[in-house]
Amino acid sequence: MPSDAQTSPAPSNANLDPAEVERFARLASDWWNADGKLRPLHRQGPARVGFVRDALARHFNLAMPRLKPLAGLAVLDVGCGGGLMSEPLARLGAKVTGIDPTADAIAVARRHAGAQGLAIDYRTAAVEDLQAEGASFDAVICMEVIEHVPNQAAFVRSLGALVRPGGAVVVSTLNRTWKSYLLAIIGAEYVLGWLPRGTHDWNRFVTTDELVRYLANAGFGEPEMSGIIYDVMADDWRLGPDTDVNYIAAAARSRG
């Protein structure tokens, strides 16, 4: 795997917000602290991994259950951060490439994966870098990233360009509703302190209708969706029908 020093900077046309990149760069050392500033991502992890596993298994007609149900699939984790999704996907058998524009996060991801004995190809890169290379994958995973980019429609088109015909994309994000403003902004950032203040801009949250439209314009069919819901009594997250706040969607790219 290339070292960070060998990785070129993001291209000038990269669909990135420098302020957002810098914000997450400051969190790099906290990626694997399950009780730290990124605790909600850790807590949501099992629900998100379960959705991705099952959606890809159905789409690619993979045998379930088995120890490594995603064996043989080339999967790209966009905005991988410290590797919270990349590592479970690798353990499920996928050949994982993880990209993130934050070099510090990639360094953390490489160290942690190496300590776990996981072979994951981590790169400090933007999706435009991989497009320029003509890279393609069976599936592209993008967790909690789209709400941080300036041009969301263009970003989804870039994701689609990296998916092989007949492949799939899985995106998780937050819905732009008053409920999400109260719970994800006021509640999570200001009242409960689950995330640093300013982590999210509610105006960049993506409604389910917007995501459906972005996916269709990128060559994908109608997505399968599920909410990711906080269970107050269990202090845990689960999948469910309520997509008003956090939600996740899987869609297939046409074979044409």
VEXZA-310455 format. One line per field, with one value per residue (C-alpha): x, y, z; residue number from 0; residue in three letters. Coordinates in steps of 0.05 Angstrom, whole numbers, plus 5000, padded with zeros to 4 digits. Example, Ala and Ser with C-alpha at 12.3 -4.5 7.8 and 13.67 -1.06 7.14 Angstrom:
// VEXZA-310455
X 5246_5273
Y 4910_4979
Z 5156_5143
i 0_1
aa Ala_Ser
END
This chain:
// VEXZA-310455
X 5000_5026_5048_5013_5075_5067_4994_4979_4932_4859_4847_4826_4757_4745_4675_4701_4687_4755_4723_4690_4756_4791_4737_4745_4820_4817_4778_4828_4859_4789_4765_4773_4751_4683_4663_4694_4670_4650_4610_4546_4583_4607_4538_4505_4557_4523_4458_4493_4538_4478_4440_4500_4514_4442_4430_4493_4478_4409_4434_4491_4453_4505_4497_4475_4491_4565_4628_4648_4585_4617_4676_4695_4664_4707_4679_4698_4686_4682_4698_4723_4753_4789_4758_4696_4660_4719_4742_4675_4667_4737_4719_4657_4704_4701_4763_4760_4789_4778_4788_4785_4812_4840_4911_4911_4848_4879_4941_4898_4859_4922_4952_4888_4876_4948_4941_4880_4915_4867_4890_4852_4876_4871_4885_4884_4841_4775_4726_4751_4820_4791_4747_4810_4842_4781_4771_4708_4679_4623_4595_4608_4592_4585_4566_4549_4587_4538_4512_4583_4595_4577_4546_4508_4478_4547_4575_4524_4540_4613_4595_4556_4614_4655_4602_4607_4545_4500_4534_4505_4513_4496_4489_4472_4455_4407_4339_4324_4263_4245_4251_4324_4338_4312_4345_4409_4428_4398_4395_4458_4505_4480_4441_4471_4540_4544_4580_4622_4580_4580_4590_4528_4495_4420_4413_4457_4416_4386_4312_4293_4261_4325_4367_4320_4327_4402_4408_4362_4403_4465_4437_4409_4341_4291_4329_4313_4311_4311_4314_4369_4332_4357_4326_4326_4311_4367_4415_4426_4410_4368_4339_4266_4215_4224_4270_4257_4327_4381_4370_4406_4392_4416_4406_4426_4460_4431_4471_4465
Y 5000_5070_5114_5180_5216_5183_5202_5263_5317_5317_5342_5415_5392_5349_5358_5375_5428_5446_5466_5398_5362_5403_5389_5314_5319_5346_5284_5234_5211_5195_5148_5084_5112_5080_5127_5190_5244_5194_5149_5152_5122_5064_5053_5055_5008_4940_4964_4995_4935_4888_4928_4930_4856_4835_4884_4861_4788_4796_4837_4790_4727_4707_4648_4666_4651_4636_4661_4708_4723_4780_4739_4756_4826_4887_4942_5015_5052_5126_5173_5114_5156_5111_5048_5036_5006_4982_4933_4897_4891_4861_4811_4792_4772_4833_4860_4931_4996_5055_5127_5192_5262_5266_5238_5233_5190_5144_5137_5117_5068_5035_5026_4997_4949_4926_4911_4869_4832_4859_4873_4937_4984_5052_5114_5189_5206_5235_5199_5241_5209_5140_5164_5191_5123_5088_5047_5007_4963_4914_4958_5028_5044_5115_5125_5194_5232_5261_5312_5341_5355_5418_5388_5327_5309_5310_5270_5214_5214_5205_5147_5116_5123_5078_5022_4968_4955_4910_4931_4967_5029_5037_5107_5129_5200_5244_5268_5342_5345_5385_5321_5313_5385_5374_5306_5306_5379_5407_5340_5304_5364_5415_5378_5308_5326_5262_5299_5363_5425_5443_5371_5377_5431_5416_5452_5398_5340_5300_5283_5214_5242_5280_5217_5177_5231_5234_5159_5156_5210_5169_5106_5070_5039_5051_5042_4998_5042_5034_5081_5076_5090_5106_5061_5103_5045_5001_5060_5028_5036_4990_4986_5006_5040_5111_5148_5218_5225_5175_5128_5082_5063_5010_5014_4974_5002_4980_4930_4971
Z 5000_4985_5041_5055_5031_4963_4955_4912_4940_4921_4850_4841_4817_4879_4908_4978_5030_5060_5126_5132_5116_5169_5220_5212_5210_5281_5302_5271_5337_5364_5310_5350_5417_5424_5480_5449_5402_5348_5395_5354_5293_5336_5365_5296_5267_5277_5246_5187_5175_5180_5128_5080_5088_5076_5018_4982_4995_4964_4905_4887_4907_4958_5004_5074_5128_5121_5154_5098_5058_5018_4994_4922_4922_4909_4954_4959_5024_5008_5065_5105_5162_5210_5180_5222_5162_5123_5176_5186_5110_5105_5160_5120_5063_5017_4983_5011_4986_5033_5012_5052_5038_5109_5111_5187_5186_5133_5176_5235_5192_5166_5235_5264_5206_5209_5283_5267_5211_5159_5088_5068_5013_5046_5005_5018_4958_4933_4888_4829_4836_4826_4769_4734_4742_4712_4775_4786_4841_4852_4907_4933_5006_5031_5103_5131_5078_5028_5079_5083_5009_4971_4907_4928_4860_4829_4887_4876_4801_4820_4865_4808_4760_4805_4807_4755_4712_4753_4817_4878_4921_4994_5024_5094_5113_5152_5129_5127_5172_5233_5272_5250_5268_5338_5349_5307_5315_5380_5417_5394_5389_5439_5493_5497_5469_5429_5373_5372_5359_5286_5261_5217_5176_5175_5108_5077_5103_5045_5041_5018_4955_4939_4947_4903_4849_4855_4850_4789_4754_4768_4735_4795_4806_4863_4928_4987_5049_5124_5182_5234_5298_5368_5421_5484_5532_5504_5490_5422_5348_5305_5235_5227_5182_5210_5161_5191_5221_5203_5144_5097_5025_4976_4901_4840_4779_4712_4671_4608
i 0_1_2_3_4_5_6_7_8_9_10_11_12_13_14_15_16_17_18_19_20_21_22_23_24_25_26_27_28_29_30_31_32_33_34_35_36_37_38_39_40_41_42_43_44_45_46_47_48_49_50_51_52_53_54_55_56_57_58_59_60_61_62_63_64_65_66_67_68_69_70_71_72_73_74_75_76_77_78_79_80_81_82_83_84_85_86_87_88_89_90_91_92_93_94_95_96_97_98_99_100_101_102_103_104_105_106_107_108_109_110_111_112_113_114_115_116_117_118_119_120_121_122_123_124_125_126_127_128_129_130_131_132_133_134_135_136_137_138_139_140_141_142_143_144_145_146_147_148_149_150_151_152_153_154_155_156_157_158_159_160_161_162_163_164_165_166_167_168_169_170_171_172_173_174_175_176_177_178_179_180_181_182_183_184_185_186_187_188_189_190_191_192_193_194_195_196_197_198_199_200_201_202_203_204_205_206_207_208_209_210_211_212_213_214_215_216_217_218_219_220_221_222_223_224_225_226_227_228_229_230_231_232_233_234_235_236_237_238_239_240_241_242_243_244_245_246_247_248_249_250_251_252_253_254_255
aa Met_Pro_Ser_Asp_Ala_Gln_Thr_Ser_Pro_Ala_Pro_Ser_Asn_Ala_Asn_Leu_Asp_Pro_Ala_Glu_Val_Glu_Arg_Phe_Ala_Arg_Leu_Ala_Ser_Asp_Trp_Trp_Asn_Ala_Asp_Gly_Lys_Leu_Arg_Pro_Leu_His_Arg_Gln_Gly_Pro_Ala_Arg_Val_Gly_Phe_Val_Arg_Asp_Ala_Leu_Ala_Arg_His_Phe_Asn_Leu_Ala_Met_Pro_Arg_Leu_Lys_Pro_Leu_Ala_Gly_Leu_Ala_Val_Leu_Asp_Val_Gly_Cys_Gly_Gly_Gly_Leu_Met_Ser_Glu_Pro_Leu_Ala_Arg_Leu_Gly_Ala_Lys_Val_Thr_Gly_Ile_Asp_Pro_Thr_Ala_Asp_Ala_Ile_Ala_Val_Ala_Arg_Arg_His_Ala_Gly_Ala_Gln_Gly_Leu_Ala_Ile_Asp_Tyr_Arg_Thr_Ala_Ala_Val_Glu_Asp_Leu_Gln_Ala_Glu_Gly_Ala_Ser_Phe_Asp_Ala_Val_Ile_Cys_Met_Glu_Val_Ile_Glu_His_Val_Pro_Asn_Gln_Ala_Ala_Phe_Val_Arg_Ser_Leu_Gly_Ala_Leu_Val_Arg_Pro_Gly_Gly_Ala_Val_Val_Val_Ser_Thr_Leu_Asn_Arg_Thr_Trp_Lys_Ser_Tyr_Leu_Leu_Ala_Ile_Ile_Gly_Ala_Glu_Tyr_Val_Leu_Gly_Trp_Leu_Pro_Arg_Gly_Thr_His_Asp_Trp_Asn_Arg_Phe_Val_Thr_Thr_Asp_Glu_Leu_Val_Arg_Tyr_Leu_Ala_Asn_Ala_Gly_Phe_Gly_Glu_Pro_Glu_Met_Ser_Gly_Ile_Ile_Tyr_Asp_Val_Met_Ala_Asp_Asp_Trp_Arg_Leu_Gly_Pro_Asp_Thr_Asp_Val_Asn_Tyr_Ile_Ala_Ala_Ala_Ala_Arg_Ser_Arg_Gly
END
